[in-house]
Amino acid sequence: MKPVIKKSAVKRSLNNPCRFIATSILGLIALSGTSVYADGDVIRVNQQAQSVHDKPRNGQTMVQVESKYGMPTQKISPVGEPPITRWEYSHFTVYFEHNKVIHAVAHKS
């Protein structure tokens, strides 16, 4: 079934830039799979749903990762040249080259 969008709603949305931006943001959040609900004029995003997708970004240092995510459950010693180190957390694994993140992989639920 195709969603029905009234032209008057689109016109109101385009005439009010704040409403247009808020509607666009809500649409993007809904597409990401994060749960959202509105409480009057306040938009609330379920933080727990976001944390599942939260993992270190490329370029972060080991110190930054450890300060944000805590001690990993396991640290695997560096292997190869350049040295690649692996840190395992409960929801993701982080790969470092020297002391910088080169990749972070979320575990399957």
C-alpha positions, -999 to 999 in steps of 0.1 A, spaced: 0 0 0 14 34 -10 15 61 17 -8 90 10 7 125 15 -17 154 14 -5 184 -7 -16 208 20 6 191 46 36 194 22 28 230 14 26 239 52 59 220 58 77 239 30 63 273 42 77 267 77 115 259 74 117 247 111 89 222 105 104 211 72 138 204 89 122 186 118 101 165 95 132 156 74 152 147 105 124 125 118 123 108 84 160 101 84 159 88 120 130 65 112 149 51 82 179 43 105 158 20 126 161 41 157 129 45 177 116 80 180 85 96 196 73 131 200 63 147 232 47 181 223 74 201 206 102 178 220 116 150 199 130 121 219 153 95 205 157 61 222 193 62 234 195 25 239 187 19 202 215 42 192 241 26 214 238 -7 195 252 11 164 277 32 184 313 21 178 347 37 175 354 57 143 385 54 121 414 75 133 406 75 170 435 65 193 435 36 217 434 61 246 402 78 231 386 44 226 393 31 261 382 64 277 348 63 258 341 26 258 360 13 288 384 -17 290 378 -43 263 369 -78 273 400 -90 255 431 -74 239 448 -94 212 485 -86 208 498 -68 177 504 -90 146 524 -83 114 539 -52 99 524 -27 103 513 -40 137 475 -47 138 460 -50 173 425 -62 180 403 -52 210 371 -71 216 341 -56 233 307 -72 240 290 -56 209 319 -48 186 355 -55 177 380 -28 170 411 -31 148 441 -7 153 471 -1 131 498 11 155 475 30 179 448 43 156 414 27 147 413 14 112 381 -6 114 353 -14 139 329 -42 133 296 -47 151 288 -82 163 256 -99 151 228 -97 176 
